Amino acid sequence: MSDILIQLFNPIDAEAVTRLWRESMQAAIGIPPVHSFDSHQYFLSHILPTDHEIRVALINEEPVGFIAFNAKFVSQLYIKIGYQGKGIGKQLLHLAKDSAIDGLQLRTFEVNEGAQRFYERHGFVCIGGDDQNEEGLMDRLYEWKKQNSSLCL
């Protein structure tokens, strides 16, 4: 596999990132997106950046994954179909963990068992869930606590 370049989201990539987001989400949860393509692209380009850092993973200049996070929450993490299981999600998740204050929370759909296994492998623990999302599907709330590396003497 070619080298993965991770960079800040560039609006020039909005169409390709939106496409991979929608395709990956639909494959994971089994239903089509509830919002239009244009609405998703607007959300990615204009709403998410107001309180989330967005990083995009590129291979040969093609977006193959992205993450939107802040110091407490991972809002989005999607990897393009065909590129999952290659360490891209791990690299993106580590960026969010490195920026976390005390830990992170995130939600994933209950039907997305692959995502649940991924987050659990990376130290996240399920602490709840509900169906209060736009898709009306049960989800799971996960939490990861940052380990304090300093010792009290």
C-alpha positions in Angstrom: 0.0 0.0 0.0 1.2 3.5 -0.7 2.1 5.9 2.0 -0.8 7.5 3.9 -0.7 11.3 4.2 -2.9 12.8 6.9 -3.6 16.5 6.6 -6.1 19.1 7.7 -9.4 19.0 5.8 -9.2 21.1 2.6 -12.5 22.2 1.2 -11.3 21.2 -2.2 -11.7 17.6 -1.0 -15.2 18.1 0.3 -17.0 16.3 -2.6 -14.7 13.2 -2.4 -14.8 13.1 1.5 -18.6 13.5 1.5 -18.9 10.6 -1.0 -16.7 8.3 1.0 -18.5 9.3 4.2 -22.0 8.5 2.8 -20.9 5.2 1.1 -19.1 4.0 4.2 -22.0 4.9 6.5 -24.6 3.3 4.3 -22.5 0.1 4.1 -22.0 0.1 7.9 -25.7 0.7 8.9 -27.6 -0.7 6.0 -29.8 2.3 5.2 -29.3 5.2 2.9 -28.3 8.6 4.3 -31.1 10.6 5.7 -29.7 13.9 4.3 -29.0 14.9 0.8 -25.4 14.9 -0.6 -25.4 18.7 -0.7 -26.5 18.9 3.0 -23.8 16.5 4.0 -21.2 18.4 2.1 -22.3 21.7 3.6 -22.2 20.2 7.1 -18.7 18.9 6.5 -17.4 22.2 5.1 -19.2 24.8 7.2 -20.7 23.3 10.4 -18.2 20.7 11.6 -15.2 22.9 11.4 -16.7 25.5 13.8 -15.9 23.2 16.8 -14.1 20.1 15.4 -10.7 19.6 13.9 -11.1 17.6 10.7 -8.2 15.5 9.3 -8.3 13.6 6.1 -6.2 10.5 5.2 -5.0 10.5 1.6 -3.4 7.9 -0.6 -2.0 9.2 -3.9 -3.9 12.4 -3.3 -7.3 10.5 -3.0 -9.2 10.9 0.3 -9.6 7.4 1.9 -10.7 8.4 5.4 -11.5 11.2 7.7 -12.0 12.1 11.3 -13.8 15.0 13.0 -12.9 15.5 16.7 -12.4 18.0 19.4 -10.7 17.6 22.8 -13.6 15.6 24.2 -15.5 14.0 21.4 -15.0 12.1 18.1 -17.9 13.2 15.9 -17.1 11.3 12.7 -14.6 8.6 11.7 -15.1 6.9 8.4 -12.8 5.0 6.1 -13.5 4.4 2.4 -14.8 1.0 1.4 -11.8 -1.1 0.3 -9.4 0.7 2.6 -10.7 -0.5 6.0 -8.5 -2.8 8.0 -5.3 -1.2 6.8 -4.5 1.0 9.8 -5.9 4.2 8.5 -8.6 4.5 11.2 -6.0 3.7 13.9 -3.8 6.5 12.7 -6.7 9.0 12.6 -8.0 7.9 16.0 -4.6 8.4 17.6 -4.6 12.0 16.4 -7.9 12.5 18.4 -6.5 10.6 21.4 -3.3 12.8 21.4 -5.5 16.0 21.5 -7.8 14.7 24.2 -7.9 16.5 27.6 -9.0 13.7 29.9 -10.5 11.2 27.4 -12.9 11.0 24.5 -16.4 9.9 23.9 -18.0 8.8 20.6 -21.1 7.1 19.4 -21.4 4.3 16.9 -24.5 2.6 15.6 -25.4 -0.7 17.4 -25.7 -2.4 14.0 -22.1 -1.4 13.2 -20.4 -4.3 15.0 -17.1 -3.7 13.1 -16.8 -0.2 14.5 -17.6 -1.5 18.0 -14.8 -4.1 17.7 -12.4 -1.4 16.4 -13.1 1.0 19.2 -13.0 -1.7 21.9 -9.5 -2.8 20.5 -8.4 0.8 21.0 -9.5 1.1 24.6 -13.0 2.4 24.4 -15.7 1.1 26.7 -19.4 1.2 26.1 -21.1 3.3 28.7 -24.6 3.6 27.3 -26.6 4.3 24.2 -30.0 5.4 22.9 -31.9 6.0 19.6 -31.9 9.8 19.8 -30.2 10.3 16.4 -31.5 11.4 13.0 -31.5 7.8 11.7 -33.6 6.6 14.6 -31.3 3.6 15.1 -30.0 2.4 18.5 -26.4 3.6 19.1 -23.8 3.0 21.6 -21.9 5.7 23.6 -18.2 4.8 24.1 -15.7 6.4 26.3 -11.9 6.3 26.5 -10.0 7.6 29.4 -6.5 9.1 29.0 -4.0 7.5 31.3 -2.1 9.8 33.5 1.6 9.0 33.0 2.8 11.0 35.9 3.5 9.2 39.2 2.5 10.6 42.6 5.4 10.2 45.0 
